[in-house]
Amino acid sequence: MSSNPWQKIKAEQVLFVIDAAHAVEEQLLLEWLSNTKSQIGYAGTVSHCVVPIVSDPENIPTEGLNMALQVSDETLVVPVRVVWKTMLDNSNHGPRWRDLLRGNPRRPGLRRAQKILDDDPSRAFCIMGKPATLADLNARYAARREIASVNENLADYVAEQASLALEVAERRLRGTRYKVPRQVSKQVRASDRYKVGIQAIATSTGESEQALRQKALTYFKELVALPHNFWQDVAASFNRWIISLGYENKLVIDLEKLETYRTIVREHPTALLWTHKTHMDGVTMQSVLFENDFPPPHIMGGINMAFAGVGFLARRSGAIFIRRSFQDNPLYKLVLRSYLAYLLEKRFPLTWSFEGTRSRVGKLMPPKYGMLKYVMEAMQDSDADDLHIIPVAINYDMNNDVKDYAAEQAGGIKRPESLSWFISYLRRMRQPLGRIYVDFGDPVIVNKAAYNKDPLALQRTAFQVGVEVNRVTPITLTALMSMSLLGAAPRAQTIEEMQDDMEALRAWSYSRDIKFTSDFDDDNQQRMLELIDNMVSSGLINRYDEGPETVYAVANDQQVMASYYRNTIVHHFVSKAIAEMSLLEALNQPDNKLAAFWREANYLKDMFKFEFFYAPTEQFQAGIRAELAHFEPDWEARIEETDFIANLLRTMRPLVAHCCLKPYLEAYRIVADVFSRLDAHETLDEKALLSAAFRYGRQAYMQRRISSKASIGEILFKNGFKLLDSYGLVAPGGEALKEQRKQISKELRIRAHRIERIRALAMPNDLD
């Protein structure tokens, strides 16, 4: 049922801008205006003009409107439109296959519209956008022209404003999820910042401004998303379907925080930065926001994902595809920066993975600064300020990409994205994968003035996002189970032993206020058994039930995959692991054990600087103190006592250093061993090191110099290479260099042996 528009009209003269795609909509609107006018008894002057905005909101024909605006300034301009109700307005329904052939059911063609009216007239709902006097529109148009000449004439401006007013009115019926920008390319190209940028590039390159503008049109077409409500619906249905292939339909979300961020997005320029563990992350992020009627974010990704079909749909649901490399292309950078500045000013949220690539090892990857840098620079160019960055942690019970990661880390070649790759990926999704968890951290706020004063603001911001997203990353049952099984490996565990070990890890985590997924809400043994079945079915773990007890162990060829799940939560345990290792160092010192403890803790912190995000040194040390104080409040005062450290280690259940740090130490040791065999004048670049490390790593595993295949991996070796380079041990040098390389190899072996001592202490029989 449509409301009466005349109740809000007080002017003596009215011009209705009738947004009608065809004669059925035009007739319906005219009858609505006529019938409701007679109810009110309006006696003023009325005129109208048909402007088919809905037919193409990006290119609105305004010839007739230009003539219709030849009226007095007191005339009230009122836009009106027909809204067609469909099943899409119910969140449980999506577009049907026939809609892809027949077109958007929300914008029916002439014959279809007539049939709807014949069958059910209540499905047609007439709405009115916010009116404005012609004088007001003229004044706003003049003010706009002082900033940017977006519209060629007043009629263009009025049509644009009518379109915006009608979309606002329609969103009250449809939902906030359909708020999208219009005529973006046109408005960006008309802005002063863009014109100044073109002039600067023309001056520096010698190209004419006209040639640059023409070339830029290609970049605008490539970059600018064209979100459309129908394709948003299609994408939402597609996303739901993809998720349902392997995961439970109901995502686990912190809805209370999501509501808080709805307000932030409305009031501030916003970016939602999410962790990237699988190709499912973008699908999940879009689905969460759409299903909860969140303003649709523009999701930014690599242009490699814009392949046939998927690229078409993604662009029309808000995706911005960006070239992988454009450092030597100032025009492309100008177009991108100007586009982002526009979106920030207009409060359209942005979203992307701040790691820049999927984490192949499970833990948070170092942030990539490129996209964040461009968004911050865009903020500088715009009128926007106080960019609110919302960290988002997306986690999974099981990840379908892990098999690919294991192959890549073993030296395999990554398969390039394409339509055939995508179809194959979806087929492999058809297996039970459990649940998806989405958690939100506290916003990191970037102030324009503060950013300008701090040369390290970019790095600090990225670091804060990383720390915050780690903080809110929950412990999943799969990750905790993998951690327990890897800690016991190669020994198998009974279900009771697993439960005991996991309960110790769980109790420790609860006491440190670390988040858990909903699986841990109660003693949910059934959930654990279901997940074990899934892990056995996927080949991740082996189950042996032919003996008197059923036992479980990580499959010999699946250690890398199990390590992936363990690594998703390992950051929660790193400080405790470092404390355990530092206590063993102190134990080996005859005196001044406290100094030895802190020396080792800081050494290990530095050693793993390419693996983990740490708080600043003082906070890091405070965390270590607090951790040991849980077990002995006066530990620093008592550390010199005989047998104190040994007794403390025996009471520090659960011991975690062997679960957390072993693969990193062993991988670094492989890298160090490779370099220790070189003469001082010899070196290897990263590529040659990787080849040598893989060969030696496989040999070392066969000889059991290392304990797990999880220690043989490309990313681990690369970080080991970075570590040695930071110590000055990669580049060729004098004779002392050969001994220094041997020394770091020795130090890593010593610490690997300490890891084994902690593992022995952690075994139940050794604690009895």
C-alpha positions in Angstrom: 0.0 0.0 0.0 1.4 3.4 -1.0 1.2 6.5 1.2 -0.3 9.8 0.2 2.5 12.2 -1.1 0.3 15.3 -1.0 0.4 15.3 2.8 4.0 16.5 2.7 3.5 19.1 -0.1 2.8 22.6 1.0 4.0 24.6 -2.1 1.7 26.2 -4.6 3.5 24.8 -7.6 4.8 21.2 -7.9 6.9 19.4 -10.5 6.8 15.6 -10.3 9.9 13.9 -11.7 8.4 10.5 -12.6 11.0 7.8 -12.7 9.4 5.3 -14.9 11.0 2.7 -17.2 7.9 2.1 -19.3 4.3 3.0 -19.8 2.9 0.7 -17.1 5.0 2.4 -14.4 4.2 5.9 -15.8 0.5 5.2 -15.7 0.6 3.7 -12.3 2.4 6.7 -10.8 0.1 9.2 -12.6 -3.0 7.4 -11.3 -1.5 7.3 -7.8 -0.8 11.1 -7.8 -4.3 11.8 -9.2 -6.2 9.6 -6.8 -4.3 10.8 -3.7 -4.5 14.5 -4.8 -8.3 14.3 -4.9 -8.3 12.9 -1.3 -6.4 15.9 -0.1 -8.0 18.5 -2.4 -4.8 20.1 -3.5 -5.5 23.3 -5.5 -2.0 24.3 -6.7 -0.3 24.1 -10.1 0.9 20.6 -11.0 3.2 19.5 -13.8 5.3 16.4 -14.4 8.2 15.1 -16.4 9.0 11.4 -17.1 12.7 10.7 -16.5 13.6 6.9 -16.7 16.3 7.0 -14.0 15.9 3.3 -13.2 16.7 2.3 -16.8 20.3 3.4 -16.5 21.2 5.4 -13.3 24.7 5.9 -14.6 23.5 7.7 -17.8 20.2 9.5 -17.2 18.5 11.1 -20.2 17.5 14.7 -19.2 16.4 16.4 -22.4 12.7 16.5 -21.3 13.6 17.5 -17.8 15.6 20.5 -19.1 12.4 21.9 -20.6 10.3 21.0 -17.6 12.5 23.0 -15.3 11.5 26.3 -16.9 9.3 27.1 -14.0 9.4 29.5 -11.0 12.0 29.1 -8.3 9.3 28.4 -5.7 8.3 25.2 -7.5 8.7 22.1 -5.4 10.5 19.3 -7.3 9.2 15.9 -6.2 10.7 12.6 -7.4 8.5 9.5 -7.5 9.1 5.9 -8.4 7.4 2.4 -8.3 8.9 -0.2 -6.0 8.0 -3.7 -7.0 7.8 -6.1 -4.1 9.4 -9.5 -4.7 10.5 -12.6 -2.8 14.0 -11.0 -2.8 12.7 -8.7 0.0 12.6 -11.7 2.2 16.2 -12.4 3.4 15.6 -16.2 3.1 15.1 -15.9 -0.7 17.5 -15.2 -3.5 17.2 -14.8 -7.2 16.0 -17.8 -9.2 17.7 -19.2 -12.3 14.9 -17.8 -14.5 15.6 -14.3 -13.1 19.0 -14.4 -14.8 17.2 -14.9 -18.1 14.1 -12.7 -17.5 16.0 -9.9 -15.7 15.8 -8.2 -12.4 12.4 -9.0 -10.8 12.6 -5.7 -8.9 12.7 -3.9 -12.3 10.1 -5.8 -14.4 9.7 -5.0 -18.1 6.4 -3.7 -19.5 4.7 -7.1 -20.0 5.9 -8.6 -16.8 4.9 -5.4 -14.9 1.4 -5.6 -16.4 1.1 -9.3 -15.4 2.1 -8.5 -11.8 -0.6 -5.8 -11.6 -3.2 -8.2 -13.0 -2.3 -10.9 -10.6 -1.5 -9.0 -7.4 -1.7 -5.1 -7.5 -0.4 -4.9 -3.9 3.1 -5.8 -5.2 3.4 -2.3 -6.7 4.3 0.3 -4.1 4.6 4.0 -5.1 7.2 6.0 -3.2 8.3 9.7 -3.1 11.8 10.9 -2.6 12.7 13.9 -0.5 11.5 17.0 -2.3 13.3 20.3 -2.8 12.4 23.7 -4.3 14.0 24.7 -7.6 15.6 27.6 -5.8 17.3 25.3 -3.4 18.4 23.0 -6.2 19.8 25.9 -8.1 21.8 27.1 -5.1 23.2 23.6 -4.5 24.1 23.2 -8.1 26.0 26.5 -8.1 27.9 25.4 -5.0 28.7 22.1 -6.6 30.1 23.8 -9.7 32.5 25.9 -7.5 34.0 22.6 -6.3 33.7 20.4 -9.5 31.8 20.6 -12.8 30.2 17.2 -12.5 27.0 18.0 -14.3 26.7 19.7 -17.7 23.6 21.6 -16.7 21.0 22.0 -14.0 18.8 19.2 -15.4 21.7 16.7 -15.0 22.1 17.8 -11.4 18.4 17.6 -10.6 18.1 14.1 -12.2 21.1 13.0 -10.1 19.6 14.4 -6.9 16.2 12.8 -7.7 18.0 9.4 -8.2 19.7 9.7 -4.8 16.5 10.8 -3.0 14.6 7.9 -4.5 17.3 5.4 -3.6 17.2 6.6 0.0 13.4 6.2 0.1 13.6 2.8 -1.5 16.3 1.6 1.0 13.8 2.2 3.8 11.8 -0.6 2.3 14.7 -2.8 0.9 17.4 -2.4 3.5 20.8 -0.6 4.0 22.6 -3.4 2.1 21.6 -1.7 -1.1 23.3 1.6 -0.5 25.6 2.0 -3.5 27.4 5.0 -5.2 26.2 6.3 -8.5 28.0 8.0 -11.4 31.3 7.5 -9.6 33.6 7.8 -12.6 31.9 11.0 -13.8 32.1 12.6 -10.3 35.8 11.6 -9.7 36.9 12.9 -13.1 35.2 16.2 -12.4 36.9 16.8 -9.0 39.6 19.4 -8.6 42.1 16.9 -7.1 41.8 14.7 -10.2 42.3 17.7 -12.5 45.3 18.9 -10.6 46.7 15.4 -10.7 46.3 15.2 -14.5 48.1 18.5 -14.9 51.0 17.4 -12.7 51.4 14.2 -14.7 51.2 16.1 -18.0 53.9 18.4 -16.8 56.2 15.6 -15.6 55.7 13.3 -18.6 55.2 15.7 -21.5 51.9 14.0 -22.5 48.9 16.2 -23.2 46.2 16.4 -20.6 43.6 15.3 -23.3 45.7 12.1 -24.0 46.0 11.4 -20.3 42.3 11.8 -19.7 41.5 9.5 -22.6 43.9 6.8 -21.3 42.5 7.2 -17.8 39.1 6.2 -19.0 40.4 2.6 -19.5 41.6 2.6 -15.9 38.3 3.9 -14.6 36.5 1.1 -16.5 38.9 -1.4 -15.1 38.8 -0.2 -11.5 35.4 1.3 -10.7 32.9 -1.2 -9.2 29.3 -1.0 -10.6 27.2 -2.4 -7.7 23.6 -3.2 -8.6 21.0 -4.5 -6.3 20.0 -7.4 -8.4 23.6 -8.6 -8.8 24.1 -8.0 -5.1 21.3 -10.5 -4.6 22.8 -12.9 -7.0 26.2 -12.7 -5.4 24.6 -13.1 -1.9 22.9 -16.3 -3.0 26.0 -17.5 -4.7 28.0 -16.9 -1.5 25.5 -18.7 0.6 25.6 -21.7 -1.8 29.4 -21.8 -1.7 29.5 -21.7 2.1 26.9 -24.5 2.3 29.0 -26.8 0.2 31.2 -27.6 3.1 30.3 -25.4 6.1 27.3 -25.1 8.4 25.0 -22.4 7.0 24.8 -20.4 10.2 28.1 -18.4 10.6 29.2 -17.7 14.2 29.3 -13.9 14.5 29.6 -11.4 17.3 26.3 -9.5 16.3 26.6 -7.0 19.2 29.9 -5.7 17.9 28.6 -5.7 14.3 25.8 -3.4 15.5 28.4 -1.1 17.0 30.3 -0.9 13.8 27.2 -0.1 11.8 27.2 3.2 13.6 30.9 3.7 12.9 30.4 3.1 9.2 27.6 5.6 9.1 29.6 8.4 10.8 33.2 7.8 9.7 35.3 6.7 6.8 35.8 3.0 7.5 37.9 0.0 6.4 37.3 -3.5 7.5 40.6 -5.4 7.4 40.3 -9.2 7.6 42.7 -12.1 8.0 43.3 -14.2 4.8 43.4 -17.9 5.3 41.5 -19.2 2.3 39.6 -18.0 -0.8 36.5 -18.3 1.4 37.4 -15.2 3.4 36.1 -12.7 0.9 32.9 -14.8 0.4 32.5 -15.0 4.1 33.0 -11.3 4.7 30.5 -10.3 2.0 28.0 -12.8 3.3 28.2 -11.7 6.9 27.6 -8.1 6.0 24.9 -8.7 3.4 22.9 -11.1 5.7 23.0 -8.5 8.5 21.9 -5.6 6.3 25.3 -3.9 6.7 26.2 -1.1 4.2 27.9 -3.0 1.4 31.7 -2.6 1.5 33.8 -2.2 -1.6 36.0 -5.3 -1.4 39.4 -4.9 -2.9 41.4 -7.8 -4.4 43.9 -8.7 -7.1 42.9 -8.5 -10.7 43.9 -12.1 -11.1 40.5 -13.0 -9.5 38.6 -11.1 -12.2 38.3 -14.1 -14.5 35.3 -14.9 -16.6 32.0 -15.0 -14.8 33.3 -14.4 -11.3 34.8 -11.0 -12.3 31.5 -9.9 -13.9 29.5 -10.8 -10.8 32.0 -9.5 -8.3 32.3 -6.1 -10.0 28.5 -5.7 -9.9 28.4 -6.6 -6.2 31.1 -4.1 -5.2 34.5 -5.6 -6.0 37.4 -3.4 -7.0 40.1 -5.4 -8.9 43.5 -3.8 -8.6 46.6 -4.6 -10.7 49.4 -6.4 -8.9 52.0 -3.9 -10.0 51.6 -0.3 -11.0 54.5 1.5 -9.3 55.7 3.0 -12.6 52.3 4.1 -13.7 51.5 7.5 -12.1 48.2 7.9 -14.0 46.9 4.5 -12.7 47.9 5.6 -9.2 46.1 8.9 -9.6 42.9 7.2 -10.7 43.0 4.7 -7.9 43.8 7.3 -5.2 41.1 9.6 -6.5 38.5 6.8 -6.5 39.4 5.7 -3.0 39.2 9.4 -1.8 35.7 9.6 -3.2 34.6 6.5 -1.4 36.0 7.6 1.9 34.3 11.0 1.6 31.0 9.5 0.8 31.3 7.0 3.7 31.3 3.9 1.5 33.3 1.3 3.6 36.3 -0.4 2.1 37.4 -4.0 2.9 40.4 -6.1 2.0 42.9 -8.6 3.4 45.6 -6.7 5.1 48.0 -9.6 4.8 47.8 -9.2 1.0 48.0 -13.0 0.5 46.6 -16.1 2.0 48.5 -17.4 5.0 50.0 -20.7 3.8 51.1 -21.6 7.3 48.1 -20.7 9.4 49.5 -17.8 11.5 49.1 -14.2 10.7 51.4 -13.1 7.9 53.3 -9.8 7.9 51.0 -7.0 6.6 51.4 -5.7 3.1 51.5 -1.9 3.2 50.5 -1.2 -0.4 46.7 -1.0 -0.2 46.8 0.5 3.3 49.2 3.2 2.1 47.0 4.1 -0.8 43.9 4.3 1.4 45.7 6.6 3.8 47.1 8.7 1.0 43.5 8.9 -0.4 42.4 10.2 3.0 45.0 12.9 2.8 43.6 13.9 -0.6 40.0 13.9 0.6 37.8 15.8 3.1 37.6 12.6 5.2 39.4 12.3 8.5 39.6 9.8 11.4 39.7 6.7 9.3 38.3 3.8 11.4 40.1 0.5 10.6 38.1 -2.5 12.0 40.2 -5.7 12.4 38.3 -8.8 11.5 39.4 -12.3 12.4 37.9 -15.1 10.1 38.6 -18.6 11.3 37.4 -22.1 10.3 37.1 -25.5 11.9 38.7 -26.9 8.7 40.2 -25.2 5.7 39.8 -26.7 2.2 42.9 -24.9 0.9 45.3 -26.5 3.4 46.2 -29.4 1.1 47.2 -26.9 -1.6 49.3 -25.0 1.0 51.1 -28.1 2.1 52.0 -28.9 -1.5 53.2 -25.3 -2.1 55.3 -25.3 1.1 56.9 -28.5 -0.1 58.0 -26.8 -3.3 54.9 -27.3 -5.5 53.7 -24.8 -8.0 50.6 -22.7 -7.3 47.9 -23.3 -9.8 46.8 -19.9 -11.4 43.3 -18.7 -10.9 40.9 -19.3 -13.8 37.3 -20.5 -14.4 38.4 -24.1 -14.6 40.4 -23.7 -11.4 37.3 -22.2 -9.7 35.1 -25.0 -10.7 37.6 -27.5 -9.4 37.9 -25.6 -6.2 34.1 -25.7 -5.6 34.0 -29.5 -6.3 36.7 -30.0 -3.6 34.5 -28.0 -1.1 32.0 -30.8 -1.0 33.0 -32.3 2.3 32.2 -31.6 6.0 34.3 -28.7 7.1 32.5 -27.5 10.3 31.9 -23.9 11.1 33.1 -20.5 10.2 33.8 -17.9 13.0 33.9 -14.1 12.5 35.2 -11.9 15.3 35.8 -8.1 15.4 38.5 -6.3 17.1 38.5 -2.7 18.5 38.9 -0.1 15.8 42.3 1.4 15.0 41.7 5.1 14.3 44.0 7.0 11.9 43.9 10.7 12.4 45.0 12.8 9.4 47.1 15.3 11.4 48.8 12.6 13.5 49.5 10.6 10.4 51.2 13.5 8.7 53.5 14.0 11.7 54.5 10.4 12.2 56.8 8.9 9.4 56.2 5.4 10.8 52.4 5.8 11.1 51.8 3.3 8.3 53.8 0.6 9.9 52.4 1.3 13.4 48.9 1.2 12.1 49.4 -2.2 10.3 51.1 -3.5 13.5 48.2 -2.4 15.7 45.7 -4.1 13.3 47.8 -7.3 13.5 48.0 -7.3 17.3 44.3 -6.6 17.6 43.2 -9.3 15.2 45.4 -11.8 17.0 43.8 -10.8 20.2 40.3 -11.6 19.1 41.2 -14.7 17.1 39.4 -17.5 19.0 40.8 -21.0 19.8 38.9 -23.5 17.7 38.5 -27.2 18.5 40.4 -28.3 15.4 43.4 -26.0 16.3 43.6 -27.1 19.9 43.3 -30.8 18.9 46.0 -30.4 16.3 48.2 -28.7 18.9 47.7 -31.5 21.3 48.4 -34.3 18.8 51.5 -32.5 17.3 52.8 -32.0 20.8 52.5 -35.7 21.5 53.8 -36.9 18.1 55.0 -39.4 17.1 53.2 -40.9 20.0 49.4 -41.6 19.5 46.8 -40.6 22.1 43.6 -42.1 23.4 40.5 -39.9 23.4 40.9 -39.6 27.2 44.6 -38.4 26.9 43.5 -35.9 24.2 40.8 -34.6 26.4 43.1 -34.3 29.4 45.7 -32.5 27.4 43.2 -30.2 25.7 41.5 -29.5 29.1 44.9 -28.3 30.4 45.4 -26.0 27.4 41.8 -24.9 27.7 42.1 -24.1 31.4 45.3 -22.1 30.8 43.7 -20.1 28.0 40.5 -19.3 30.0 42.7 -17.9 32.8 44.4 -15.6 30.3 41.0 -14.3 28.9 41.7 -15.9 25.5 38.6 -16.3 23.4 37.1 -19.7 22.5 34.7 -20.7 19.8 31.2 -21.8 20.8 32.3 -25.4 20.8 33.7 -24.8 24.2 30.5 -23.4 25.8 30.0 -26.7 27.6 31.4 -30.2 27.8 30.7 -31.0 24.2 32.2 -34.4 23.7 29.8 -35.2 20.9 31.1 -32.1 18.9 34.6 -33.3 19.5 33.9 -36.8 18.2 32.1 -35.4 15.1 35.1 -33.2 14.4 37.5 -36.1 14.9 35.5 -38.1 12.3 35.8 -35.2 9.9 39.6 -35.0 10.5 39.9 -38.8 10.0 37.8 -38.7 6.8 39.9 -35.9 5.4 43.1 -37.9 6.1 44.4 -35.4 8.5 44.7 -37.8 11.4 44.8 -41.6 11.7 42.6 -43.7 13.9 43.7 -47.1 15.1 41.0 -49.2 16.8 42.3 -52.8 16.5 44.0 -52.7 19.9 42.4 -52.6 23.4 42.0 -48.8 23.1 41.3 -46.6 20.2 44.2 -44.2 19.6 44.7 -41.1 17.3 47.7 -39.5 15.8 48.6 -37.1 13.0 49.1 -39.0 9.8 52.8 -39.2 8.8 52.2 -37.2 5.6 49.8 -34.7 7.1 52.1 -33.0 9.7 52.2 -29.8 7.6 48.4 -29.7 7.4 48.0 -30.2 11.2 50.7 -27.5 11.8 48.6 -25.1 9.8 45.6 -25.5 12.2 47.9 -25.3 15.2 49.5 -22.2 13.8 46.2 -20.3 13.7 46.3 -20.1 17.5 50.0 -20.4 18.3 50.4 -16.7 18.9 48.4 -17.0 22.1 51.1 -19.4 23.5 54.3 -17.8 22.3 55.1 -15.8 25.4 54.7 -18.9 27.6 56.8 -20.9 25.2 59.6 -18.3 25.4 59.3 -18.3 29.2 59.8 -22.1 29.3 62.8 -21.9 27.0 64.3 -19.1 29.0 63.9 -21.0 32.2 66.0 -23.9 30.7 68.7 -21.4 29.7 68.7 -20.0 33.3 68.8 -23.6 34.7 72.1 -24.2 32.8 73.8 -21.2 34.4 75.7 -21.6 37.7 74.8 -18.1 38.9 73.0 -14.8 37.9 70.2 -16.9 36.5 67.7 -14.0 36.3 70.0 -12.1 34.0 70.4 -15.2 31.9 66.6 -15.7 31.8 66.0 -12.2 30.4 68.9 -12.4 28.0 67.4 -15.5 26.5 63.9 -14.2 26.4 64.9 -11.1 24.5 67.1 -13.3 22.2 64.2 -15.6 21.4 61.9 -12.6 20.8 64.3 -11.3 18.3 64.9 -14.7 16.7 61.2 -15.1 15.9 60.6 -11.5 14.9 59.7 -12.6 11.3 57.1 -15.0 12.7 55.1 -13.2 15.3 53.6 -9.9 16.3 55.0 -8.7 19.7 54.0 -5.9 22.0 56.8 -3.4 22.7 59.7 -4.7 24.8 58.5 -3.4 28.1 55.0 -4.8 27.5 56.5 -8.1 26.3 58.6 -8.5 29.4 55.6 -7.5 31.6 53.6 -10.3 29.9 56.4 -12.8 30.6 56.5 -11.7 34.3 52.7 -12.0 34.6 52.8 -15.5 32.9 55.3 -16.9 35.4 53.5 -15.2 38.3 50.5 -17.4 37.6 52.6 -20.3 38.8 54.9 -18.6 41.4 54.3 -14.9 42.3 57.9 -14.5 43.7 59.6 -16.3 40.8 62.2 -13.6 40.1 63.2 -13.5 43.8 63.5 -17.3 44.0 65.0 -18.1 40.6 68.5 -18.4 42.1 67.4 -21.1 44.6 68.6 -24.7 44.0 66.0 -26.8 42.2 63.5 -23.9 42.0 63.6 -23.8 38.1 63.3 -27.6 37.8 60.3 -27.7 40.1 58.7 -24.7 38.5 58.9 -26.3 35.1 57.2 -29.4 36.4 54.3 -27.4 37.7 53.8 -25.2 34.6 51.2 -27.4 33.0 50.5 -27.2 30.2 54.1 -27.0 28.7 53.8 -25.6 25.2 57.3 -24.7 23.8 57.5 -28.0 21.9 54.0 -27.5 20.4 54.7 -23.9 19.4 58.4 -23.3 18.5 59.8 -26.6 17.3 59.1 -26.2 13.5 60.5 -22.7 13.4 63.7 -23.7 15.2 64.2 -26.7 13.1 63.6 -24.8 9.8 66.0 -22.1 10.9 68.5 -24.8 11.8 68.3 -26.2 8.3 69.0 -22.8 6.8 71.8 -22.2 9.2 73.3 -25.6 8.4 73.2 -24.9 4.7 75.1 -21.6 5.2 77.6 -23.2 7.7 78.8 -25.5 4.9 79.8 -22.5 2.7 83.2 -20.8 2.7 83.3 -17.3 3.9 83.5 -15.9 0.4 80.5 -17.9 -0.7 76.8 -17.0 -0.4 73.3 -18.0 -1.7 70.5 -15.9 -2.8 67.0 -16.7 -1.6 66.1 -18.9 -4.5 69.3 -20.9 -4.3 68.9 -21.2 -0.5 65.3 -22.6 -0.9 66.5 -25.2 -3.3 69.4 -26.3 -1.0 67.2 -26.1 2.1 64.5 -28.4 0.6 67.1 -31.0 -0.3 68.9 -30.9 3.0 65.6 -30.7 4.9 64.3 -33.9 3.4 67.6 -35.7 4.2 67.6 -34.3 7.8 64.1 -35.6 8.3 65.0 -39.1 7.0 68.0 -39.1 9.5 65.6 -37.7 12.2 67.8 -34.7 12.7 64.5 -32.8 12.6 61.4 -34.3 14.0 58.7 -33.3 11.5 58.0 -32.6 7.9 56.2 -29.4 9.2 59.7 -28.0 9.6 60.3 -28.2 5.8 58.5 -25.3 4.2 59.1 -22.4 1.8 57.9 -19.6 4.1 59.8 -21.0 7.1 63.0 -21.2 5.0 62.4 -17.7 3.7 62.1 -16.3 7.2 65.2 -18.3 8.3 67.0 -16.6 5.4 65.8 -13.2 6.6 67.0 -14.0 10.1 70.5 -14.8 9.0 70.6 -11.8 6.7 69.6 -9.6 9.7 72.5 -11.1 11.6 74.9 -10.2 8.7 75.5 -13.9 7.9 74.3 -14.0 4.3 76.6 -11.7 2.4 80.2 -12.9 1.8 82.8 -11.8 4.3 86.1 -12.5 5.9 87.3 -15.7 7.6 85.5 -14.9 10.8 82.2 -15.2 8.9 82.5 -19.0 8.5 82.9 -19.5 12.2 79.9 -17.1 12.9 77.7 -19.2 10.6 78.7 -22.4 12.4 78.0 -20.7 15.7 74.4 -19.8 14.8 73.9 -23.3 13.6 75.2 -24.6 16.9 73.0 -22.2 18.9 69.9 -23.4 17.0 70.8 -27.1 17.7 71.1 -26.3 21.4 67.7 -24.8 21.5 66.2 -27.6 19.5 67.6 -30.0 22.2 65.9 -27.9 24.9 62.6 -28.1 23.0 63.0 -31.9 23.3 63.6 -31.7 27.0 60.4 -29.7 27.4 58.5 -32.2 25.3 59.8 -35.0 27.6 58.6 -33.1 30.7 55.2 -32.6 29.0 54.6 -36.3 28.5 52.2 -37.6 31.2 54.3 -40.6 32.2 57.3 -38.4 32.8 55.4 -36.2 35.2 54.2 -39.0 37.4 
